[in-house]
Amino acid sequence: MNPHSISSDHITFAKRRNSLMKKAKDLSQLCDAEVGIIIFSCTGQLYEYSSSSMDSVIERYNNLKREAQPELDQPTFDAKVLEEEIANLNRQLQGLQEYHSEDLSGLSVKDIQNLENQLEMSLSTIRLQKEQIMMDQINELHRKRNLIHQENIELHEKCKQKFLDSWRYRIAYKRRPSPRPGAARAVRPRPD
């Protein structure tokens, strides 16, 4: 490695890190946003910025993340019912196998095939119901993700607008004519 490129990489990293930290600070101040940034350099050094405390920002993030995905953490009632039904069918199947293990020899091949077809149809119906419930859950998660994404876009636009308003105000404030040196200034009388 060229020592020159290493030092230029460190300089680039430091400049971009400082720029990112400044933007985070501006965002928190101008838009009254709660901001937290964690950066690890290639050497493993930690840099962080938080508008409040980093722990509270991370805790808030984790809480919102948990609220947005409750279906992933807890199976729904329908899934539990299906699991119970599958377990019940498995018990029935075992019972039938034990009960019919001696009697199967007396059944014709057609009867055994009919019994097998009934079991396969029951399992197929349960699998289809399970797949439908899973697809419904996936669709609900996509819907929630899209809502969160839309809210994020709207918040970004609001922050951008507040920043632009603040910037326009500063520009307008700088363009105000300043009093000329030596010009008389109106002084308000102080109440005694």
Protein Blocks (a to p, Z undefined) as FASTA:
>chain_A
ZZklmmmmmmmmmmmmmmmmmmmmmmmmmnopacddddddfkopacdddfbbfklmmmmm
mmmmmmmmmmlmpccfklmmmmmmmmmmmmmmmmmmmmmmmmmmmpcfklmmmmmmmmmm
mmmmmmmmmmmmmmmmmmmmmmmmmmmmmmmmmmmmmmmmmmmmmmmmmmmmmmpccdde
hiacddddddZZ
